[in-house]
Each structure stands twice: as structure tokens, then as C-alpha cells.
Amino acid sequence: MSNAEQERHTYVRRHTDAHSYIGELDIGVRITLFILYIEPTELRQIIIDVAISMGIEDKNILNKITSEPPKDETHGDIATNIALLSSKILNKNPKEIAADIIILIKKNEYIYEAKIAGPGFINLYLDKAILYECCRKVLCYKNKYGKSNYGN
């Protein structure tokens, strides 16, 4: 086991309360907790950045890229249509594009796993360590979590 894997394993073991609690949450609550830690626009921007790195510059295509919870929670945390939208511009099969995108997107710290679905959708599984960290903060700060003096 590498040092990074060992550190992650130790981190997860230390947060078993959060881990067991998270496993019982439905997809909507899990996504809400991720959003407390990661802005939805940040996830979408990660996907758009991947598209741009692959040569997609058409603003109409970039504006149509989605990143939203899938209808079926077994299909991951976020689904995106980036491969389908990119296929005409890149003149490639959406599944081939999805395979290339997955290689790039999995380099991001927020993404644990990515899988091709259907004709070229990509289902993303967010790294649960981020969720554990968010839960740890919520449990630590309790009713003070999310409060701010910003604007006062």
C-alpha cells in the first residue's frame, strides 16, 4: 500500500462515525453535503476545463454542458453530457471521447471514479473523503457551521 493510500485509509478509519452515517444518506442529502464543500459551479467548471483542454472552444457547446445528480442514485453523484456534446466537433464516437475525458477528469482531487453510461454520458463518483471532511466540520461546529459575519 502506498503512503497516500495508507494516509487515506487511516483518515477514513478515524472518521468511522461520519463514514457509517454517510452510507445511510440518500443521494439528495449526499449531494447537498458535497455542495456545502464544493460549489456546483466549481464541478461544472472542472468539466468545462476538461472540454477546453480537448479543443472544445465553441461557447454554445460549453454552455450546454451539464453537471447534475443522475436520476438513478446508483449511477454516481454527478452525470455529465460532455462527451455527447463534443462528438460532432471532435468528429469521434461519444464513447471514445468519454474514455478520453475519464482519463483527464479522474486526475481531479474531487473525482474518485468516472464511468461511461449509455450512449456517452459520464457518471462521476465524488471522493467520499471530501464528504467526510464536510461532515466532520458540521459535527465540530454544530449550530455555528455556515455562519458568517460577511457583509456586516
Phi and psi in degrees as a GROMACS rama.xvg file:
@    title "Ramachandran Plot"
@    xaxis  label "Phi"
@    yaxis  label "Psi"
@TYPE xy
-70.8183  166.469  SER-2
-60.9937  -42.2318  ASN-3
-63.1164  -42.9996  ALA-4
-64.8115  -39.2742  GLU-5
-65.5613  -42.3319  GLN-6
-62.3391  -43.8725  GLU-7
-63.0544  -43.4275  ARG-8
-60.5898  -44.4757  HIS-9
-63.9038  -42.552  THR-10
-59.9924  -46.867  TYR-11
-65.0802  -40.5345  VAL-12
-62.1876  -37.5347  ARG-13
-68.8435  -18.3546  ARG-14
-115.261  41.5386  HIS-15
-64.3571  -33.0907  THR-16
-61.279  -48.539  ASP-17
-64.4333  -40.5923  ALA-18
-60.5534  -49.0466  HIS-19
-67.5809  -34.5153  SER-20
-67.2523  -42.9766  TYR-21
-62.5971  -40.1544  ILE-22
-59.5456  -24.3901  GLY-23
-89.4987  -8.84923  GLU-24
-80.688  145.795  LEU-25
-79.1422  169.23  ASP-26
-58.9504  -38.6499  ILE-27
-61.8681  -42.071  GLY-28
-69.5441  -40.6314  VAL-29
-61.8252  -44.5533  ARG-30
-63.9102  -40.1935  ILE-31
-60.2881  -43.0022  THR-32
-65.1934  -39.2987  LEU-33
-61.9729  -40.6051  PHE-34
-64.8909  -30.7906  ILE-35
-63.4881  -26.6829  LEU-36
-100.927  -36.423  TYR-37
-125.983  127.43  ILE-38
-67.7138  138.944  GLU-39
-56.8414  -35.7106  PRO-40
-66.4879  -28.8635  THR-41
-67.8042  -42.6512  GLU-42
-63.3165  -44.7259  LEU-43
-62.5081  -39.2874  ARG-44
-65.7963  -35.5017  GLN-45
-58.7995  -45.2114  ILE-46
-66.2189  -43.1744  ILE-47
-63.0798  -40.9211  ILE-48
-60.102  -37.9451  ASP-49
-63.9635  -43.7456  VAL-50
-60.1747  -44.7032  ALA-51
-63.3108  -40.269  ILE-52
-65.1843  -21.3472  SER-53
-91.5847  0.441509  MET-54
101.486  8.79345  GLY-55
-84.9379  113.239  ILE-56
-119.72  -9.33555  GLU-57
-65.2019  114.942  ASP-58
-59.9318  -34.1503  LYS-59
-62.8355  -40.6235  ASN-60
-69.5356  -47.4587  ILE-61
-59.8211  -37.1977  LEU-62
-70.9499  -20.8813  ASN-63
-90.9465  -6.32837  LYS-64
-66.9655  130.247  ILE-65
-109.566  155.169  THR-66
-146.902  101.063  SER-67
-145.619  159.446  GLU-68
-61.0127  137.382  PRO-69
-70.527  159.074  PRO-70
-65.0467  -34.2223  LYS-71
-107.014  117.949  ASP-72
-63.1943  -16.3653  GLU-73
-75.9737  -7.51836  THR-74
-94.414  25.2686  HIS-75
98.9462  -168.637  GLY-76
-97.1612  -33.9864  ASP-77
-138.487  139.685  ILE-78
-117.439  144.268  ALA-79
-136.257  151.188  THR-80
-103.76  15.199  ASN-81
-53.6367  -42.4719  ILE-82
-67.27  -40.9602  ALA-83
-62.87  -43.9038  LEU-84
-69.5131  -29.7797  LEU-85
-84.1913  -14.5391  SER-86
-61.1608  -41.4775  SER-87
-68.3339  -42.347  LYS-88
-66.953  -42.1028  ILE-89
-85.9515  -6.65623  LEU-90
53.2339  46.3673  ASN-91
-136.641  161.891  LYS-92
-64.703  135.255  ASN-93
-55.4766  -34.6249  PRO-94
-68.626  -35.0799  LYS-95
-65.958  -43.2199  GLU-96
-63.0788  -43.0323  ILE-97
-58.6243  -41.6454  ALA-98
-61.9078  -41.1035  ALA-99
-66.6505  -41.2614  ASP-100
-63.8198  -41.6388  ILE-101
-59.1109  -41.0557  ILE-102
-59.3759  -43.2451  ILE-103
-73.0157  -44.3495  LEU-104
-71.9246  -27.8978  ILE-105
-70.7105  -9.7764  LYS-106
-74.6055  -15.0863  LYS-107
-77.2996  139.551  ASN-108
-63.6395  -23.3994  GLU-109
-81.7905  -19.375  TYR-110
-99.6024  119.992  ILE-111
-88.4954  -43.2206  TYR-112
-148.958  152.294  GLU-113
-142.173  136.841  ALA-114
-135.487  145.763  LYS-115
-77.9952  137.372  ILE-116
-131.275  136.85  ALA-117
56.9108  -139.21  GLY-118
-77.5693  0.84709  PRO-119
147.213  12.7058  GLY-120
-72.0766  158.891  PHE-121
-124.188  126.738  ILE-122
-99.8582  127.089  ASN-123
-107.057  138.33  LEU-124
-113.37  116.532  TYR-125
-77.3848  147.706  LEU-126
-64.4522  120.787  ASP-127
-67.3238  -21.6211  LYS-128
-58.9184  -33.4432  ALA-129
-66.2466  -42.3081  ILE-130
-64.9203  -41.2604  LEU-131
-61.2048  -42.5553  TYR-132
-63.3066  -41.7618  GLU-133
-62.2875  -45.8781  CYS-134
-62.0544  -39.9754  CYS-135
-60.814  -43.1039  ARG-136
-64.9863  -43.2311  LYS-137
-60.8365  -45.5432  VAL-138
-65.9071  -34.7689  LEU-139
-71.7397  -47.5761  CYS-140
-85.8723  -17.2095  TYR-141
51.2529  -124.594  LYS-142
-73.9583  -5.95357  ASN-143
-88.8244  -10.4444  LYS-144
-62.6122  129.558  TYR-145
88.3633  -8.33206  GLY-146
-77.001  149.497  LYS-147
-151.059  153.181  SER-148
-99.6109  8.31616  ASN-149
-58.2824  129.182  TYR-150
91.5886  -6.23112  GLY-151
